[in-house]
Amino acid sequence: MCAPCRGGAETAGAIELERILFAMPWLSLDELRKLVPGLRDDRHERVRRGLLQRWWTVLERARRAARKLSRRERQIASSYVLLQSGLAPDRITPAIVRNLLGDDLESQLSGGAASN
């Protein structure tokens, strides 16, 4: 495979992994490998770290704005907590959310209905 084709395939694979991690961030590496055959530890960790970094940037921007989180920001916050903690959704407590997001974001997240 030529370099451009290999790069394109890797990018497409990373995007697919990002979509899965956003939708189901609690999946273990073994469970992810069933959905993404050939997934290597280093690729998983690189995509995971990149997502966490991008999501934190979005959340930090929302925190500084001190407003209700939008529906998308709420989804990102939820996925961030699940991916960062490695816990299943039913194991997440308010204390875990507060520890990972901080008091301000946790308050914005639990502060009622989202806008847009």
N, C-alpha and C positions, 0 to 999 in steps of 0.2 A: 504494500500500500504506500502511495506517495505521501510526502509530508503534509501537503494541504488536505488530502483526504483523511489522513490519520487525525489531524487537528480538528477537522470538521466532525468526525465521528466522536472524538473525545468531548468536544463541546456539546454535541447533541446528547451524549450520555450523561454529562454533568447536569444539563438542564432537566433531563428526565429524573435524575436522582434528587435534584432540588425540589421538583414538583412532588415527588413521593414524600420527602422529608417535611415539606410544608403541610401536606395532607395528613400524614401519619408519623409525626416526629417521635413517637414512643417506640417505634419498631427497633428491635435489636439488630445488630449487624448480620446475624444469621438469618433473621426474617427478611432483611433487605436483600440479602443474596438470593433469596428465592424469587424476588421480584426483578432483580438486576443481576442476571448471571454474569459471573466473572468479576464482580465487584471486589476490588482490592482494598485492604485496610487503609493504605495511604490515600487513595482516591476518596474514600468515604470521609476520612478525617479532613482532607483539604476542602471538600464541598461543605461539610458540616461547619467548619470554622468560618468559611466564607459567608455562609448563610447567617450564622450567629452575628458576625460582624456587621453585615448589611442590615439585619433586623434591628440590632442595637442602635445603629445610626438613626433609623426611622423612629424608634421608641424614644431616644434621647431628644430628638427634635420635637416630638409630641410633648414630652415632659417639660421642656423649656417653654412651650406655648401655653402650658397650664390650662388646657381646655379638655373637654370630653374627647375621648378617643373615637375616631371614626370606626366604622365596622371593619375596614381593612386593618387598621392599627390594632384593633382588638384581636383579630385573627393572628396577626403577627406576634402580638404579645403572648397569646396562648401557645402558639407553635414554639416561640422562643423558650418559654418556661419548660415545655415538655422536652424539647431537644436538649436544652442546657442541663436539665436535671436527669434526663434518662429514665424518668418515671412514667408509668402508665397514667392516663388521665384520672382514673379513680383514686390514685394515690397522692394527687396534688392537693395541698392544703393552703389556706390563706398565708400561713407562715412561710411556706416554700415560695409562694408568689412574691411576698414581701422581701424575702432574702435575695431573690434573683433580680427583681425589678426595682426594688427600693420603695420607700414609703409613698413618694409622690406618684409614681406610675401605678402602684398597686391601688392607690386611692382613685386615680383616674379610671382605672380598669373596672373597679367595683362601684364606681360612682353613678350607675344608672345606665339608661339606654344610650346607645351610640348615635352619633350623627352620621348621616350618609354612610 
